[in-house]
């Protein structure tokens, strides 16, 4: 069910609509926090310029997290493939029964 949520970003109130109120509030807090940080370090700029700088900062954070997620995913996949190869080699070793044990994952 779509809900209306009142948030404050950069000192202005907005009514946003969405399914997940907590997600909307969390996102609004993040944008407002970015705005406040930027405003503390940057001399006066127009609202449009500030909004673009906040968007660029958030996009940069997103891309860094996405890159790290891709690296982590490759690491896990490679680790699992090495473990599987090791297990298969152990099962194929002389003297090991050809019957594979039942393993629940």
C-alpha positions, 0 to 999 in steps of 0.5 A: 500500500502506498503511503505518504511520508513527510520528510525534511531535506535541506530545510524544506519539507517534502511529502513523498509516496512509497510502499516502505516508510522506513526506506523513504525516511532512511533515504531522506536522512541520507540525502539530508545528511549529505546536504548538511556535510556539503554545505559545511564544506562548500561556500554558498552555491545555488540549490541546483548546484548543491543538489547536483553535488549531493547526487554526484556524491551519492552516485560515487558512493553507490559505484564504490559499493557496487565495485566492492560487491562485485569483488566480494562476489568473485572472491566467494565464487572462486573460493567455492569453486576451489573447495568443490575441486578439492572435494572432487579430487578427494572423492576421486582419490584411490581407495575412496568409495565411488559413492558420494555421501549425502550432504545437505546444504 
